[in-house]
Amino acid sequence: MLLQVEGLRKTFGRRVAVDGIGFSLDVGEIVGFLGPNGAGKTTTMRMIAGYLEPDDGAAKIFNIDVAQERRRVQERVGYLPEGAPLYGEMTPWSFLRFIAEARGMTREAARHAVRRAAQDARLGDSIERPIETLSKGYRRRVGFAAALLHDPMLLILDEPTDGLDPNQRHAVRDLIKKLGEDRGLIISTHMLEEVEAVCTRAILIDRGRIVADDTPQALIEKHGSLEMAFTALTGGEERA
């Protein structure tokens, strides 16, 4: 099993952000992670990626505990956070080289990794332009390339098509489907048509708990559409 999540729990002060979430994911699965704002999606993904320690429970990548062996896990996980930090004065090429070398790659390995990730993310001619001059969509592609750089087995993508135009979204969705053939992906998105287009499973969470875990088609058949399933299972309310 690629990923096992067992009873993850996280509180911030008196607020329970994640309340006993558990699920598994294997190679070849693309999971859409859905829920209202404030439902606990990003907190859960940060714990799985090793950027936030749980109060209770565990996440394991190939049976390696994320909290106990964070560095080993992060060699196998690519994480694209919402609003991924970038250095505006750098070009995508220099930024990705910096990330690759920070991961301990040799110069030659870094050069090959950057070329592959830039091609996968469709950076094109923008790779030699300062990041601060790029559109929001292309800056998002740079973050996507950084998540792909070390060829991870598990990709965790928070709003991967945010800021992209329809043609760019289509290209990224094709890439996600291709990547999902030989690794596992978790995608958080508010674009329900994206889940229907690329995901093999949909996990809905509300108030820090899983309220549904099924195929998109099964949820559509039961509720009429993914939007109707989302509304019925989460109450249609945004969380603070």
Secondary structure, 3 states (H helix, E strand, C coil): CCEEEEEEEEEECCEEEEEEEEEEECCCCEEEEECCCCCCHHHHHHHHHCCCCCCEEEEEECCEECCCCHHHHHCCEEEECCCCCCCCCCCHHHHHHHHHHHCCCCHHHHHHHHHHHHHHCCCHHHHHCCHHHCCHHHHHHHHHHHHHCCCCCEEEEECCCCCCCHHHHHHHHHHHHHHCCCCEEEEECCCHHHHHHHCCEEEEEECCEEEEEECHHHHHHHHCCHHHHHHHHHCCCCCC
